[in-house]
Amino acid sequence: MSLSIILDWTSSLLETFAAGLKDGNFDSESSEALGGSVVEQYVMFLTSLKLTADINERQLALTRAQECGLNIHRVAVVTAERTIDTAFELLPQMKGPLPSVIALQATPSDVELLLLRSIEWMMIEDGMYDTVLEQATEYLHYQQFFTI
């Protein structure tokens, strides 16, 4: 995604936030003219970052979401879900036996790193570790049973 597209989209999203705050009727869960809830729109922006944002930038993005009144846990979980969906679309179907857990594995591809990134989105605070474990287990089951 080009920087100009991201900036145009971000500017439009910020204008919606500002208008809602100015009018005193900002509702982070309501449908907006942008199409869908503000959470969904912000998640679209976060998932467009893919592997470009480091841990500090991701933490800052989630902090900004919280400052704007968004439910940070929901933003993190939905971002993780959208990221994993993208990664599974890009991963090739597994064929044959699962790789050995003992043998040295090749360096992970960008798509495999995207799978890890999906989990990292939810590691924003200690209270989310149960959700992280639950989601990681769900992803592993999905991968194991539906892509072999």
Disulfide bonds with the S-S distance in Angstrom:
none
